[in-house]
């Protein structure tokens, strides 16, 4: 049985459609359909139910998916094991990252790592912290980068970068003329925020609550799906927001956004590298995590606003 077909099957389930799987694999949709038909013919079972615009695994398909993942993982381990005989680090890395590390840190980290190890192929998927944790637990990525710790012990956490979360406001907002504001001045402000699974906002809510700020102090709340959208919303006058200094650095330095310190609230947090408690399976994973840990220690958040 062709292991490429197994990878295709895994990709269909991951993406939720034949067309998305084809795009991710760089092949045509008819080729994906043909591979599935051949798998079903070889196994003499139906693996997928198609209808209503959705793809659902049959009971045989669920069992086969587990087999596919096992075979692909064993093949990768074999390749990585043989590569130990060479000084060159090679292989593939599947990385999941929450928004701040995924958009503002991991690309630069990967650029340096791949420059040193050109035989590495890497794929990065970006989502909120909760989604990254789920992917890491379910074996859908090799390594994750998150903005908060998981609430259970199924993942190993390694500190990556110390982040600083700051309050930002539009340049025509009264706060923009201030270097600091008090906690009480947040009362009645419209808030622009990320979705529930955001590690940034989970940390902010916890720190504000510890400082005595209730969730209902805001005059209104606008929820947007990404850090870039939050920054655009603040610039457009939707309200104030709490964002990572890594994300705010460019617009603050360009003077299209104002950074403000909230007195009496410590909004620093750790970003984490996460992977299964069982450890890192391949040499490429181990080399990358070691490199990422040392890289993170050398990169501090930009200083924006008053300290």
Buried (B, 14 or more C-beta within 10 A) or exposed (E): EEEEBBBBBBBBBEBEBBEBBBBBBEBEBEEBBBBBEEBBEEEEBEBBEEEEEEBEBBEBBEEBBEEBBEBBBEEBBEBBEEBEEEEEBBBBBBBBBBBBBBBBBBEEBBEEBBEEBEEBEBEBBBBBBBBBBBBBBEEBBBBBBBBBBBEEEEBBBBEBBBBBBBBBBBBEBEBBEBEBBEBEBBEEBBBBBBBEBBBBBBBBBEBBEEBEBEEEBBEEEBBBEBBBBBBBBBBEEBBBBBBBBBBBBEBBEEEEBBBBBBEEBEBEBBBBBBBBEEEBBBBBBBBBBEBBBEBBEEBEBBEBBEE
